[in-house]
Amino acid sequence: MAHNLNFNEQTGKHSFFSVKEKAWHGLGQIVEGYPNSAEALKFAGLDYTVEKRKLFTFDK
């Protein structure tokens, strides 16, 4: 069964964390305590900045 977790090629890590025990797929970071939302994003490797930009398309 596929885990479908994002793999960050820059950090070499999967975007996942679990509390106190390893998940079935064995990936991600294991933390001891239950994090708040900001900590959870950081542990999961999802603490990046999103930037909005205009999208340009060309019609034929």
N, C-alpha and C positions, 0 to 999 in steps of 0.2 A: 504494500500500500504506500502510495506517495505521501510525503509529509506536506508538500506545497509551501514550504517556508522560504521566504526571501533570503537569498545569499548575497551579502554585500562583498563584492570583489575587492573593494578598497581596504576593508578591515579584515577580510577573511573569516567572517563570522555570519551565522544565521540570525535572523531577526526574531528571537524567541528567548523567553526566560521562564523558569518555573520556581515555585517556592518549596524548599526543603527536600524535594526528591526529583530524580531525573524523569523526564517524560519518556514515553514509549519509544520515541525515535532517537533518544540519546543526544540530541542537539541543543544548543543554546546554553545560557548561563543559569546556574542554580544559585538562588539567594536564600538567606536564612529567615528573614522577616518579610512580612507583607508590605510592599512599598506603596507610597502614594502615587498618584497618576504621573507626576513629573519623574519620579524615580523609575516607575515602570517603563516609561518611554525610553529612558536612558539605558536600563538593563536590557531591553529588547533591541537596542540599536536603532531606535526609531526617532531619535532626538535631533533630527535634521531640520534645516530651515527650508520652508516652501516659499517659492517666489512666483508671483503671478506675472505673466508676460502676455503681450498681444500675440495672437495667432494670425499668420498671414497665409492665405491660400491663393492659388492661381487657377482661374477658370479658363477652360479651353474654348 
